[in-house]
């Protein structure tokens, strides 16, 4: 699957909220056998040899690889930044692309046209994403009023062998974070082992909240 197509962002042109966080995409180089190295006392050393234990470890890893691929790690994570000077929330929500697309297809119902990150019109996908995500990813004020999240856009990347979609929202919050609660139940209704987290930051204070299926909205309490 290629990267989900970036949607045009409504209104004024703006830089994606995740642009400054591109370092999150993990790029790992895995050395296997080191080349021969020169030692002034012992001359040239040969490359490290594989012991029986190492061979056994490699064999087990190869045997378990298909099972690991068949049971991916289903996670969704949101970064929420509150800017007190602008009295505004900025939100980046990461979801596994395959899982989200399957949820959108299920929501479309039997007989609906097959959805695709590459072929379905961006406006239609954006509408379907909002309709599915927003009832499950919510912020509530102290008195229970839902804070309306404005859609900014989306893009995609690939990390740890998985295609991911990033969804961007923003919302005015003139009264600050005190008493605000958050819910993140995206894909809990579709993926039994789905694990969701939300990290909220304001200046040098932050907190990370984990959400299990069926969990009520949790209060945001920042710590230094």
N, C-alpha and C positions, 0 to 999 in steps of 0.2 A: 504494500500500500504506500503510495506517495504521500507527501505531507499535505494535510488539509489546506485547501486554498484559502489564502488570507482574504477576509471580507473587507470591502471598502468601509471606512468608518464614517458614520453619519456626521453632518454638521461640519465644523471647522476641521482643517487638517491638523493632526496631532501625532506625536510620537507614541508608539505603543507603550503601555505602562511597563512591559517586561523588558524594554530595550536595555535598560541599565542592569538587568539581571541575567544577561546571556550566559554568565559563567555557571549557571545552574546546570547546563547541559553537560553531563559528564562525558569526558573523552578519555578513555583508558587504554593505555598501551601495555600489553602483557608480554614480557620477555619469556622465551622458552628456554633455550640453551645459550649460555653466554659464550662468546668467542674465546679462543685461546688468548691468554694474557702473558706478557713478558714479566719475569721476575729476575732481578739482577743477581740473586743468590742461587736460584735453582734453574735458571734458564727459562725456556718456554714451557708453560703448563698446559696440559690438554684441557679441553672443555669438560665441565662436570659430567660425570657418568650418572646414569639412572639406576638407582638401587631398586631392589625388588619391592620395597615399600612404596617408592615413588610410582613404579609401574602399576602396582595394585591400586593406588589412589587414582591414577589416570583412568584405569579400566572402570572403576566404580563411577567416576564422573561421566565417562562416555555412556555407560549403561543407564544412568539416571537422567541424562540430558533430555531424552524425549518426554519424560514425565514432567520435568521442570517446564518445558515448553508448553505442555498441555495444561499446566496449572499456573498461569501467570499471576503476578502480584497485582490485585485489583485495588488501586488507590486513587484518591482524589485529594488534592491539596489546594488551599486558597491562601494567598498572601493579601492581607488587608492592612492598608496604611491610612491612618487618620492624620490629616494635616490641619492642626489647630488654627494656623494663621488663615487658611482658606476655608475652614469649617467644612471640610469635605473628606469623604471616604474614597479611596481608590483601591480597586479590587482586581486581582488576577487569579482566576480559577482554572486549575489544571485538571483535565480529565483524560483518561485513556480513550483514544479516538474510536477504536473498535467497539468498546463497551457503550459509549455514548451513541454511536450510530445505530447499534442494535436496539437501544432504548427508543430512539426516535422512530425506528421502523416499527417497533411494537406499538407505539402510540399512534402511528398512522393507521393501523388496523389492517385486517385481512383484505387482500385485493388492491392495496395501495401500490403505487409504482415504487420500484426499488430505489432507495436513497443511496447517494454516493457523495463522498467529499469532493471528488473530482468532477462529476458530471451534473449533479443537481444544482440548479441556479443558486447563487449565494444568498439572494434575498429570501428564498424559500427555506434554505437551511437555517439562516439566522432566525427566522420566525419560529421554526420548529424547535430550535435550541432554546430560545427564550421561553416558549410555552412549556417546555419540559423542565428546564432548570429553575426558573424563578419561583415556582411554588415550593421547591425543595431546598432552595438556598436563600435564606431570608434573614433580615435583621429587624428586630422588634424594639420599640422604645420601652421605657419603664412601665408605661400604662398600656402596653400591648398593641400599640399601633405599628403597622408594618411600614418600614422605610422603603420608599420606592427607589429601586436601582435603575439607573439609566444605562442603556446599552452603548458601549463604546466600539466594540468590534471583536474579532477573533483572529488567531493565526495558529500555526502548528509547528511542531518540531519532532525530533526523534531522539530518545535517550534510553540507555539501558535496554536496547533492543525493542522498544515499544514506541509506536506512533502516538503522539499526544496532541490534544487540542487545548489552547489557552483561550479563555473567555475573559473579556475585560468589561468591568462595570464601574460606575461612579455614582455617588449620591451626596447631596448636601446634608450636613449634620451640624446645625448651628448650636445645639445644646451639648455637644461633645459625647464621649463614649459612656459616661456614667449612667448606669442602669440599663444599658443596651444589651440585648441578648441576641445570639446567633444560632441558626439551625443550618446544618449541612447534611441532608439526607439524599443527595443526588446519587442515583443508581442503587440505593438500598433496596428499592422495590424490584430490581432486576438482577442484581449480582449478590448471591448469598454471602460471600466473603468480602464484600466491599468495605474498605477502611477509609474513612474521611478525616481530614484534619484541617484546622483553620489557625493560621498564625496572625495575630493582630499586633500592630506596632504603632506607637506614638512617641516620636523622639527616641529616647534611650530606654523606654519601657516597652515591654512586650509580654505576650502570653501565647501559648499554643494549646488548642482545645481539640480533643479527639471525640469522634461521634460514632456510636454503634447504632445498628438498625433499631428503630423505635425510640431513640433517645429524644427527649424534649429539648427545646432551645436552651442553650447554656449562657449564663451571664459572662460578660467580658470583664475580667479583673486583671489589670496590668500590673506587672512586677518589674522592678529594676534589675 
